[in-house]
């Protein structure tokens, strides 16, 4: 069980979907309880993470329509996260960046984490085998074992 093995992540796609839904809903709870300030960038990223997590749970995450809609939603979330992350880099360049008291809730870190999660979710949607690919792999695996 090597965490660097891509097939491990693809095989556990549904578990990752559940984990990302929990992360997204947890982030929404921080918003609903007032622990963080109202941020449209953050809200968009949270929503995208939850939707993509739900797509990973679907029985047909390999269907072209699920992949297409998931990719569109994912690109939207990635652009929003990238823009928010870049705004912090601009502040660093100007010399006006500060971590604040709650550095662990800083948009710079959270948008970077959201970007990693969203791109990973889209990657998993696109890497899942289609039903035809799964069927075609079975006979070739058997024929190579016979030889």
N, C-alpha and C positions, 0 to 999 in steps of 0.2 A: 504494500500500500504506500506508494510513493506520491507525495503531494505535488510533485512536479510532473507527474504523468497526466497528460491531458485527458486520456480515456477515463481516468478516475473521476474527473469532474463531470464529463459527459454522462457516465453511468449513474452518477448521483445527482442528476439534474433536478429531480423532484425535491430532494432534500434541500438542495440549494435554493429552490423556489420557496420552500417553507421558511428557511432562514431569512431570505431577503424580504419576505412579507412581514416577518416579525420585526426586522430592522426598520422597514418603512413605517409600519404601524407604531412602533416605539417612537420614531421621530415625530409622527403626527401627535402622539400623546404628549410629548414635550411642548408642542405648539398649543394643543387644546388646554393644557394645564397652566399655560402662561410662563413656563420655564424659559422659553426663548421668545424673542421679539417676532412680530409678524413679518415674514419675509416671503415675497412672491417667488423668488428664485428657489428658496428652500422648499416651499410647498410644491412647486412643480417637480423638483427632484424627488421628493418623498412619494408623490403620486406615481411618477414613472417607475420608481423602484417597486412599488406595490403591484402595479399593473404587469410589469415584466415578470415579477415573481409568480403572479397568477398564470401568466402564459406558460411558464415553465412547468406548472402543475397540470396543464391541460393534457387530455389523453392523446391528442394529436399535435404536439408542439412542432412536429415535423412538417405539417401541412404548409403549403406555400403561402396561404393567406395569413396564417398565424405568424409565419416568419416575416412576411412583408409588413403587417401592421406592427408587429413587435419591433422591427427595425426602424420604422418611421417614428414610433413613440420613443424608442431608445435614442435615436439621433437628436430628437427634440431635447430630451433630458440631458444628453451629453453636451449639446450646445449651451444650454442654460448653465450647467455645472462649469463648463469651460469658461464662459463669460464671467461668472461670479468669481471663479478662481483667478482669472486674469486680472480682475479689478484689484485683488489683493497684491498681485505682483506689481501692478502699476503704483500702488501705494508704497511698496517696498522701494521701487525706483525713485519715487519722489521724496522718500525719507519720512513719510507720514504714517507708516504702518505701526500699529501697536497691538499687542496680544490681548490686553485687558485683563480683568480679574479672572474671568472664566475662560482661560486660554483653550481648554478642551472643547469648548462650544464655539470656537472662532469659525466664522464662515470660510476662512482659508483652508482649514483642516477638513471641515465637513464637506465642502464642495469638492475637494480633492478625493475624499473617500467616496462620495456619491459618483464621481466620474469613474473611478475604478469599478464600483459595483455595477453601474449601468452598462459600461462597455463589456464587462464580464458576462452579464446576463444576455446581452445581444449576441455575444460570441457563442454562448451555450445554445441559444435558439438556432443559430446558423450551423452549428456543428453536429446537431442531432442527425442521425441517419434517417433517410426517408424509408418508408415501408418497402419500397422496391429494392433499395440498397441492402437492407437487412436480408431479404430473400435471396438476392443474388450472391451474397457473401457466403451463405450456408453451403451451396453445392461446390463452390470453388475451394472452400476449406476442406470439404470431404475428399475432393479429387486430389488435392495436394498431399493429403495424408495417405492415400492409396499408393501413390507413386513412390 
